[in-house]
């Protein structure tokens, strides 16, 4: 019997700001990137935090991430994960965790779907006691180093549709009865894929679509936005900036890890 599920974007939806800011900090402290790079990424993140990212911004950041990761051992990125989680977890919106728990209590499994690296996405889902995650996967060569290429495409915009559809088919999830949550107009394809789309602290374009179509809108981001911007400015002053929104880790062979809840 098919069940409904709930799919959550990460950046500016489940959490205030960009998860990649914390990847950038960890990469800088590990010596992976220079002060000049981190300063540039910090400014890019602040612009994204204030007005959102365009497709051109996303493509540029993807190219930078691919160049950065090329030749980097998978182990080096895995070792940055604890620091990344320590930065991300305090920025998770309590209102969204309540939303996740309500779905789970009603028997609907909950998943993160994000352009961030698949490893950090799935680990974050586990820490938050969600049921799985779908993130961007990066190719690793036989020596255990990143090649700079993507393994399966970028989980962004329309790129979220096929992985969600594949997941739904494999796990008997009824998308017409499911929910999806996002802040960004770029996620319109994901929101249109389900029967119950929800706009969370939406950007101007998504807010307009939600109003026209009568979608549910959740707004609580004002305080989180101030905190995130203040945090970005403080980080820039301390280390010359904060980083890109993309995190990466070698992905497990089983792309979609689904954990069954007890009971």
MILUMKOL-217019 format. One record per residue (C-alpha): residue number from 1; residue in one letter; z, x, y negated. Coordinates in steps of 0.5 Angstrom, whole numbers, plus 2048, in hexadecimal, padded with zeros to 3 digits. Example, Ala and Ser with C-alpha at 12.3 -4.5 7.8 and 13.67 -1.06 7.14 Angstrom:
2
atom k = 1 | r = A | c3 = 810 | c1 = 819 | c2 = 809;
atom k = 2 | r = S | c3 = 80E | c1 = 81B | c2 = 802;
***
This chain:
263
atom k = 1 | r = X | c3 = 800 | c1 = 800 | c2 = 800;
atom k = 2 | r = X | c3 = 7FE | c1 = 803 | c2 = 7F9;
atom k = 3 | r = X | c3 = 803 | c1 = 804 | c2 = 7F4;
atom k = 4 | r = X | c3 = 803 | c1 = 805 | c2 = 7ED;
atom k = 5 | r = X | c3 = 805 | c1 = 80C | c2 = 7E9;
atom k = 6 | r = X | c3 = 806 | c1 = 80F | c2 = 7E3;
atom k = 7 | r = X | c3 = 803 | c1 = 815 | c2 = 7E0;
atom k = 8 | r = X | c3 = 806 | c1 = 819 | c2 = 7DA;
atom k = 9 | r = X | c3 = 802 | c1 = 81E | c2 = 7D5;
atom k = 10 | r = X | c3 = 807 | c1 = 823 | c2 = 7D4;
atom k = 11 | r = X | c3 = 806 | c1 = 826 | c2 = 7CD;
atom k = 12 | r = X | c3 = 808 | c1 = 821 | c2 = 7C7;
atom k = 13 | r = X | c3 = 809 | c1 = 81C | c2 = 7CC;
atom k = 14 | r = X | c3 = 80F | c1 = 81E | c2 = 7D1;
atom k = 15 | r = X | c3 = 811 | c1 = 823 | c2 = 7CC;
atom k = 16 | r = X | c3 = 811 | c1 = 825 | c2 = 7C5;
atom k = 17 | r = X | c3 = 80C | c1 = 82A | c2 = 7C3;
atom k = 18 | r = X | c3 = 808 | c1 = 82F | c2 = 7C8;
atom k = 19 | r = X | c3 = 80A | c1 = 831 | c2 = 7CE;
atom k = 20 | r = X | c3 = 806 | c1 = 837 | c2 = 7CD;
atom k = 21 | r = X | c3 = 80A | c1 = 83A | c2 = 7C7;
atom k = 22 | r = X | c3 = 80F | c1 = 83C | c2 = 7CD;
atom k = 23 | r = X | c3 = 809 | c1 = 83F | c2 = 7D1;
atom k = 24 | r = X | c3 = 808 | c1 = 843 | c2 = 7CA;
atom k = 25 | r = X | c3 = 80F | c1 = 845 | c2 = 7C9;
atom k = 26 | r = X | c3 = 810 | c1 = 848 | c2 = 7D0;
atom k = 27 | r = X | c3 = 809 | c1 = 84B | c2 = 7D0;
atom k = 28 | r = X | c3 = 80B | c1 = 84F | c2 = 7CA;
atom k = 29 | r = X | c3 = 811 | c1 = 851 | c2 = 7CD;
atom k = 30 | r = X | c3 = 80E | c1 = 854 | c2 = 7D3;
atom k = 31 | r = X | c3 = 809 | c1 = 858 | c2 = 7CF;
atom k = 32 | r = X | c3 = 803 | c1 = 854 | c2 = 7D1;
atom k = 33 | r = X | c3 = 801 | c1 = 852 | c2 = 7CA;
atom k = 34 | r = X | c3 = 802 | c1 = 856 | c2 = 7C4;
atom k = 35 | r = X | c3 = 805 | c1 = 854 | c2 = 7BD;
atom k = 36 | r = X | c3 = 7FE | c1 = 852 | c2 = 7BA;
atom k = 37 | r = X | c3 = 7FC | c1 = 84E | c2 = 7C0;
atom k = 38 | r = X | c3 = 803 | c1 = 84A | c2 = 7C0;
atom k = 39 | r = X | c3 = 803 | c1 = 849 | c2 = 7B8;
atom k = 40 | r = X | c3 = 7FC | c1 = 846 | c2 = 7B9;
atom k = 41 | r = X | c3 = 7FE | c1 = 841 | c2 = 7BE;
atom k = 42 | r = X | c3 = 804 | c1 = 840 | c2 = 7BB;
atom k = 43 | r = X | c3 = 800 | c1 = 83D | c2 = 7B5;
atom k = 44 | r = X | c3 = 7FB | c1 = 839 | c2 = 7BA;
atom k = 45 | r = X | c3 = 801 | c1 = 836 | c2 = 7BD;
atom k = 46 | r = X | c3 = 804 | c1 = 834 | c2 = 7B6;
atom k = 47 | r = X | c3 = 7FE | c1 = 831 | c2 = 7B4;
atom k = 48 | r = X | c3 = 7FD | c1 = 82D | c2 = 7BB;
atom k = 49 | r = X | c3 = 805 | c1 = 82B | c2 = 7BA;
atom k = 50 | r = X | c3 = 803 | c1 = 828 | c2 = 7B3;
atom k = 51 | r = X | c3 = 7FC | c1 = 825 | c2 = 7B4;
atom k = 52 | r = X | c3 = 7FA | c1 = 825 | c2 = 7BB;
atom k = 53 | r = X | c3 = 7F5 | c1 = 829 | c2 = 7BF;
atom k = 54 | r = X | c3 = 7ED | c1 = 828 | c2 = 7BF;
atom k = 55 | r = X | c3 = 7E9 | c1 = 82A | c2 = 7C5;
atom k = 56 | r = X | c3 = 7E6 | c1 = 830 | c2 = 7C1;
atom k = 57 | r = X | c3 = 7EE | c1 = 832 | c2 = 7C0;
atom k = 58 | r = X | c3 = 7EF | c1 = 831 | c2 = 7C8;
atom k = 59 | r = X | c3 = 7E8 | c1 = 835 | c2 = 7CA;
atom k = 60 | r = X | c3 = 7EB | c1 = 83B | c2 = 7C5;
atom k = 61 | r = X | c3 = 7F2 | c1 = 83B | c2 = 7C8;
atom k = 62 | r = X | c3 = 7EF | c1 = 83A | c2 = 7CF;
atom k = 63 | r = X | c3 = 7EA | c1 = 840 | c2 = 7CE;
atom k = 64 | r = X | c3 = 7F0 | c1 = 844 | c2 = 7CB;
atom k = 65 | r = X | c3 = 7F4 | c1 = 842 | c2 = 7D2;
atom k = 66 | r = X | c3 = 7EF | c1 = 844 | c2 = 7D6;
atom k = 67 | r = X | c3 = 7EE | c1 = 84B | c2 = 7D3;
atom k = 68 | r = X | c3 = 7F6 | c1 = 84C | c2 = 7D3;
atom k = 69 | r = X | c3 = 7F7 | c1 = 84B | c2 = 7DA;
atom k = 70 | r = X | c3 = 7F1 | c1 = 84F | c2 = 7DD;
atom k = 71 | r = X | c3 = 7F4 | c1 = 854 | c2 = 7E1;
atom k = 72 | r = X | c3 = 7FB | c1 = 852 | c2 = 7E0;
atom k = 73 | r = X | c3 = 7FF | c1 = 852 | c2 = 7E7;
atom k = 74 | r = X | c3 = 801 | c1 = 84B | c2 = 7E9;
atom k = 75 | r = X | c3 = 808 | c1 = 84E | c2 = 7EA;
atom k = 76 | r = X | c3 = 808 | c1 = 850 | c2 = 7E3;
atom k = 77 | r = X | c3 = 807 | c1 = 849 | c2 = 7E0;
atom k = 78 | r = X | c3 = 80C | c1 = 846 | c2 = 7E6;
atom k = 79 | r = X | c3 = 811 | c1 = 84A | c2 = 7E3;
atom k = 80 | r = X | c3 = 811 | c1 = 847 | c2 = 7DC;
atom k = 81 | r = X | c3 = 812 | c1 = 840 | c2 = 7DF;
atom k = 82 | r = X | c3 = 819 | c1 = 840 | c2 = 7DE;
atom k = 83 | r = X | c3 = 819 | c1 = 841 | c2 = 7D7;
atom k = 84 | r = X | c3 = 813 | c1 = 83C | c2 = 7D6;
atom k = 85 | r = X | c3 = 818 | c1 = 837 | c2 = 7D9;
atom k = 86 | r = X | c3 = 81E | c1 = 839 | c2 = 7D5;
atom k = 87 | r = X | c3 = 819 | c1 = 837 | c2 = 7CE;
atom k = 88 | r = X | c3 = 816 | c1 = 831 | c2 = 7D1;
atom k = 89 | r = X | c3 = 81C | c1 = 82D | c2 = 7D4;
atom k = 90 | r = X | c3 = 820 | c1 = 82C | c2 = 7CD;
atom k = 91 | r = X | c3 = 81A | c1 = 829 | c2 = 7CA;
atom k = 92 | r = X | c3 = 819 | c1 = 824 | c2 = 7CF;
atom k = 93 | r = X | c3 = 819 | c1 = 81D | c2 = 7CC;
atom k = 94 | r = X | c3 = 81F | c1 = 819 | c2 = 7CF;
atom k = 95 | r = X | c3 = 81B | c1 = 812 | c2 = 7CE;
atom k = 96 | r = X | c3 = 816 | c1 = 815 | c2 = 7D2;
atom k = 97 | r = X | c3 = 81B | c1 = 817 | c2 = 7D8;
atom k = 98 | r = X | c3 = 81D | c1 = 810 | c2 = 7D7;
atom k = 99 | r = X | c3 = 816 | c1 = 80D | c2 = 7D8;
atom k = 100 | r = X | c3 = 815 | c1 = 811 | c2 = 7DE;
atom k = 101 | r = X | c3 = 81C | c1 = 80F | c2 = 7E1;
atom k = 102 | r = X | c3 = 81A | c1 = 808 | c2 = 7E0;
atom k = 103 | r = X | c3 = 813 | c1 = 809 | c2 = 7E4;
atom k = 104 | r = X | c3 = 817 | c1 = 80C | c2 = 7EA;
atom k = 105 | r = X | c3 = 81C | c1 = 807 | c2 = 7EA;
atom k = 106 | r = X | c3 = 816 | c1 = 802 | c2 = 7EB;
atom k = 107 | r = X | c3 = 813 | c1 = 806 | c2 = 7F0;
atom k = 108 | r = X | c3 = 80E | c1 = 809 | c2 = 7EC;
atom k = 109 | r = X | c3 = 80D | c1 = 811 | c2 = 7ED;
atom k = 110 | r = X | c3 = 80C | c1 = 815 | c2 = 7E7;
atom k = 111 | r = X | c3 = 808 | c1 = 81B | c2 = 7E6;
atom k = 112 | r = X | c3 = 806 | c1 = 820 | c2 = 7E0;
atom k = 113 | r = X | c3 = 7FF | c1 = 821 | c2 = 7DE;
atom k = 114 | r = X | c3 = 7FE | c1 = 827 | c2 = 7DA;
atom k = 115 | r = X | c3 = 7F9 | c1 = 82C | c2 = 7D7;
atom k = 116 | r = X | c3 = 7FF | c1 = 831 | c2 = 7D8;
atom k = 117 | r = X | c3 = 7FF | c1 = 835 | c2 = 7DF;
atom k = 118 | r = X | c3 = 800 | c1 = 832 | c2 = 7E5;
atom k = 119 | r = X | c3 = 805 | c1 = 836 | c2 = 7E7;
atom k = 120 | r = X | c3 = 80A | c1 = 834 | c2 = 7E1;
atom k = 121 | r = X | c3 = 808 | c1 = 82D | c2 = 7E1;
atom k = 122 | r = X | c3 = 80A | c1 = 82C | c2 = 7E9;
atom k = 123 | r = X | c3 = 810 | c1 = 830 | c2 = 7E8;
atom k = 124 | r = X | c3 = 812 | c1 = 82C | c2 = 7E1;
atom k = 125 | r = X | c3 = 811 | c1 = 826 | c2 = 7E5;
atom k = 126 | r = X | c3 = 815 | c1 = 828 | c2 = 7EB;
atom k = 127 | r = X | c3 = 81B | c1 = 82A | c2 = 7E6;
atom k = 128 | r = X | c3 = 81A | c1 = 823 | c2 = 7E2;
atom k = 129 | r = X | c3 = 81A | c1 = 820 | c2 = 7E9;
atom k = 130 | r = X | c3 = 814 | c1 = 81D | c2 = 7E8;
atom k = 131 | r = X | c3 = 80F | c1 = 81C | c2 = 7EE;
atom k = 132 | r = X | c3 = 80A | c1 = 821 | c2 = 7ED;
atom k = 133 | r = X | c3 = 805 | c1 = 824 | c2 = 7E8;
atom k = 134 | r = X | c3 = 7FE | c1 = 826 | c2 = 7E6;
atom k = 135 | r = X | c3 = 7FC | c1 = 82C | c2 = 7E2;
atom k = 136 | r = X | c3 = 7F7 | c1 = 831 | c2 = 7E1;
atom k = 137 | r = X | c3 = 7F6 | c1 = 836 | c2 = 7E6;
atom k = 138 | r = X | c3 = 7F4 | c1 = 83D | c2 = 7E5;
atom k = 139 | r = X | c3 = 7F0 | c1 = 841 | c2 = 7EA;
atom k = 140 | r = X | c3 = 7F3 | c1 = 847 | c2 = 7ED;
atom k = 141 | r = X | c3 = 7F0 | c1 = 84D | c2 = 7F1;
atom k = 142 | r = X | c3 = 7F1 | c1 = 850 | c2 = 7F8;
atom k = 143 | r = X | c3 = 7F6 | c1 = 855 | c2 = 7F4;
atom k = 144 | r = X | c3 = 7FA | c1 = 84F | c2 = 7F1;
atom k = 145 | r = X | c3 = 7F8 | c1 = 850 | c2 = 7EA;
atom k = 146 | r = X | c3 = 7F4 | c1 = 84B | c2 = 7E6;
atom k = 147 | r = X | c3 = 7ED | c1 = 84B | c2 = 7E5;
atom k = 148 | r = X | c3 = 7ED | c1 = 847 | c2 = 7DE;
atom k = 149 | r = X | c3 = 7E9 | c1 = 842 | c2 = 7E1;
atom k = 150 | r = X | c3 = 7EB | c1 = 83B | c2 = 7E3;
atom k = 151 | r = X | c3 = 7EC | c1 = 838 | c2 = 7EA;
atom k = 152 | r = X | c3 = 7EA | c1 = 830 | c2 = 7E9;
atom k = 153 | r = X | c3 = 7E9 | c1 = 830 | c2 = 7E2;
atom k = 154 | r = X | c3 = 7ED | c1 = 82E | c2 = 7DC;
atom k = 155 | r = X | c3 = 7F2 | c1 = 828 | c2 = 7DC;
atom k = 156 | r = X | c3 = 7F1 | c1 = 826 | c2 = 7D5;
atom k = 157 | r = X | c3 = 7ED | c1 = 820 | c2 = 7D2;
atom k = 158 | r = X | c3 = 7E8 | c1 = 81D | c2 = 7D7;
atom k = 159 | r = X | c3 = 7EA | c1 = 823 | c2 = 7DC;
atom k = 160 | r = X | c3 = 7F0 | c1 = 81F | c2 = 7DE;
atom k = 161 | r = X | c3 = 7EC | c1 = 819 | c2 = 7E0;
atom k = 162 | r = X | c3 = 7EA | c1 = 81C | c2 = 7E7;
atom k = 163 | r = X | c3 = 7F0 | c1 = 81F | c2 = 7E9;
atom k = 164 | r = X | c3 = 7F4 | c1 = 819 | c2 = 7E8;
atom k = 165 | r = X | c3 = 7EF | c1 = 815 | c2 = 7EC;
atom k = 166 | r = X | c3 = 7EF | c1 = 81A | c2 = 7F1;
atom k = 167 | r = X | c3 = 7F6 | c1 = 819 | c2 = 7F2;
atom k = 168 | r = X | c3 = 7F6 | c1 = 812 | c2 = 7F2;
atom k = 169 | r = X | c3 = 7F1 | c1 = 811 | c2 = 7F7;
atom k = 170 | r = X | c3 = 7F5 | c1 = 816 | c2 = 7FC;
atom k = 171 | r = X | c3 = 7FC | c1 = 813 | c2 = 7FA;
atom k = 172 | r = X | c3 = 7FA | c1 = 80C | c2 = 7FA;
atom k = 173 | r = X | c3 = 7FC | c1 = 80B | c2 = 7F3;
atom k = 174 | r = X | c3 = 7F9 | c1 = 805 | c2 = 7EF;
atom k = 175 | r = X | c3 = 7F7 | c1 = 807 | c2 = 7E8;
atom k = 176 | r = X | c3 = 7F6 | c1 = 800 | c2 = 7E6;
atom k = 177 | r = X | c3 = 7FD | c1 = 7FF | c2 = 7E7;
atom k = 178 | r = X | c3 = 7FF | c1 = 806 | c2 = 7E4;
atom k = 179 | r = X | c3 = 802 | c1 = 808 | c2 = 7DE;
atom k = 180 | r = X | c3 = 800 | c1 = 80E | c2 = 7DA;
atom k = 181 | r = X | c3 = 803 | c1 = 811 | c2 = 7D3;
atom k = 182 | r = X | c3 = 800 | c1 = 816 | c2 = 7CE;
atom k = 183 | r = X | c3 = 801 | c1 = 818 | c2 = 7C7;
atom k = 184 | r = X | c3 = 7F9 | c1 = 81A | c2 = 7C6;
atom k = 185 | r = X | c3 = 7F3 | c1 = 817 | c2 = 7C5;
atom k = 186 | r = X | c3 = 7F0 | c1 = 81C | c2 = 7C9;
atom k = 187 | r = X | c3 = 7F3 | c1 = 819 | c2 = 7CF;
atom k = 188 | r = X | c3 = 7F0 | c1 = 812 | c2 = 7CE;
atom k = 189 | r = X | c3 = 7EC | c1 = 813 | c2 = 7D5;
atom k = 190 | r = X | c3 = 7F3 | c1 = 814 | c2 = 7D8;
atom k = 191 | r = X | c3 = 7F6 | c1 = 80E | c2 = 7D5;
atom k = 192 | r = X | c3 = 7F0 | c1 = 809 | c2 = 7D6;
atom k = 193 | r = X | c3 = 7F0 | c1 = 80B | c2 = 7DE;
atom k = 194 | r = X | c3 = 7F6 | c1 = 807 | c2 = 7DF;
atom k = 195 | r = X | c3 = 7F8 | c1 = 800 | c2 = 7DE;
atom k = 196 | r = X | c3 = 7FE | c1 = 801 | c2 = 7D9;
atom k = 197 | r = X | c3 = 7FD | c1 = 807 | c2 = 7D4;
atom k = 198 | r = X | c3 = 802 | c1 = 809 | c2 = 7CF;
atom k = 199 | r = X | c3 = 801 | c1 = 80D | c2 = 7C9;
atom k = 200 | r = X | c3 = 807 | c1 = 811 | c2 = 7C7;
atom k = 201 | r = X | c3 = 808 | c1 = 814 | c2 = 7C0;
atom k = 202 | r = X | c3 = 801 | c1 = 813 | c2 = 7C0;
atom k = 203 | r = X | c3 = 7FC | c1 = 817 | c2 = 7BB;
atom k = 204 | r = X | c3 = 7F8 | c1 = 813 | c2 = 7B6;
atom k = 205 | r = X | c3 = 7F2 | c1 = 812 | c2 = 7BA;
atom k = 206 | r = X | c3 = 7F6 | c1 = 80F | c2 = 7C0;
atom k = 207 | r = X | c3 = 7FB | c1 = 80B | c2 = 7BC;
atom k = 208 | r = X | c3 = 7F5 | c1 = 807 | c2 = 7BA;
atom k = 209 | r = X | c3 = 7F2 | c1 = 806 | c2 = 7C1;
atom k = 210 | r = X | c3 = 7F9 | c1 = 804 | c2 = 7C3;
atom k = 211 | r = X | c3 = 7F9 | c1 = 7FF | c2 = 7BE;
atom k = 212 | r = X | c3 = 7F2 | c1 = 7FC | c2 = 7BF;
atom k = 213 | r = X | c3 = 7F3 | c1 = 7FB | c2 = 7C6;
atom k = 214 | r = X | c3 = 7FB | c1 = 7F9 | c2 = 7C6;
atom k = 215 | r = X | c3 = 7FD | c1 = 7FF | c2 = 7CA;
atom k = 216 | r = X | c3 = 805 | c1 = 800 | c2 = 7CA;
atom k = 217 | r = X | c3 = 807 | c1 = 806 | c2 = 7C5;
atom k = 218 | r = X | c3 = 80D | c1 = 80A | c2 = 7C5;
atom k = 219 | r = X | c3 = 80F | c1 = 80D | c2 = 7BF;
atom k = 220 | r = X | c3 = 815 | c1 = 812 | c2 = 7BE;
atom k = 221 | r = X | c3 = 812 | c1 = 819 | c2 = 7BD;
atom k = 222 | r = X | c3 = 814 | c1 = 81A | c2 = 7B6;
atom k = 223 | r = X | c3 = 81B | c1 = 81E | c2 = 7B7;
atom k = 224 | r = X | c3 = 818 | c1 = 822 | c2 = 7BD;
atom k = 225 | r = X | c3 = 812 | c1 = 823 | c2 = 7B8;
atom k = 226 | r = X | c3 = 816 | c1 = 826 | c2 = 7B3;
atom k = 227 | r = X | c3 = 81A | c1 = 82A | c2 = 7B8;
atom k = 228 | r = X | c3 = 814 | c1 = 82D | c2 = 7BB;
atom k = 229 | r = X | c3 = 811 | c1 = 82F | c2 = 7B5;
atom k = 230 | r = X | c3 = 817 | c1 = 832 | c2 = 7B3;
atom k = 231 | r = X | c3 = 818 | c1 = 836 | c2 = 7B9;
atom k = 232 | r = X | c3 = 811 | c1 = 839 | c2 = 7B9;
atom k = 233 | r = X | c3 = 812 | c1 = 83B | c2 = 7B2;
atom k = 234 | r = X | c3 = 818 | c1 = 83F | c2 = 7B4;
atom k = 235 | r = X | c3 = 815 | c1 = 842 | c2 = 7BA;
atom k = 236 | r = X | c3 = 80F | c1 = 844 | c2 = 7B5;
atom k = 237 | r = X | c3 = 814 | c1 = 848 | c2 = 7B1;
atom k = 238 | r = X | c3 = 818 | c1 = 84B | c2 = 7B7;
atom k = 239 | r = X | c3 = 812 | c1 = 84D | c2 = 7BB;
atom k = 240 | r = X | c3 = 80C | c1 = 84C | c2 = 7B7;
atom k = 241 | r = X | c3 = 80A | c1 = 846 | c2 = 7BA;
atom k = 242 | r = X | c3 = 80A | c1 = 841 | c2 = 7C0;
atom k = 243 | r = X | c3 = 805 | c1 = 840 | c2 = 7C5;
atom k = 244 | r = X | c3 = 7FF | c1 = 83C | c2 = 7C8;
atom k = 245 | r = X | c3 = 800 | c1 = 836 | c2 = 7CB;
atom k = 246 | r = X | c3 = 7FE | c1 = 838 | c2 = 7D2;
atom k = 247 | r = X | c3 = 802 | c1 = 83B | c2 = 7D7;
atom k = 248 | r = X | c3 = 7FF | c1 = 83D | c2 = 7DE;
atom k = 249 | r = X | c3 = 802 | c1 = 83F | c2 = 7E5;
atom k = 250 | r = X | c3 = 7FE | c1 = 840 | c2 = 7EC;
atom k = 251 | r = X | c3 = 7FE | c1 = 839 | c2 = 7EE;
atom k = 252 | r = X | c3 = 800 | c1 = 837 | c2 = 7F5;
atom k = 253 | r = X | c3 = 7FA | c1 = 835 | c2 = 7FA;
atom k = 254 | r = X | c3 = 7FC | c1 = 82E | c2 = 7FA;
atom k = 255 | r = X | c3 = 7FB | c1 = 82C | c2 = 7F3;
atom k = 256 | r = X | c3 = 7FF | c1 = 825 | c2 = 7F3;
atom k = 257 | r = X | c3 = 806 | c1 = 826 | c2 = 7F5;
atom k = 258 | r = X | c3 = 809 | c1 = 81F | c2 = 7F6;
atom k = 259 | r = X | c3 = 810 | c1 = 81F | c2 = 7F8;
atom k = 260 | r = X | c3 = 813 | c1 = 819 | c2 = 7FB;
atom k = 261 | r = X | c3 = 819 | c1 = 816 | c2 = 7F8;
atom k = 262 | r = X | c3 = 81F | c1 = 815 | c2 = 7FD;
atom k = 263 | r = X | c3 = 821 | c1 = 80E | c2 = 7FF;
***
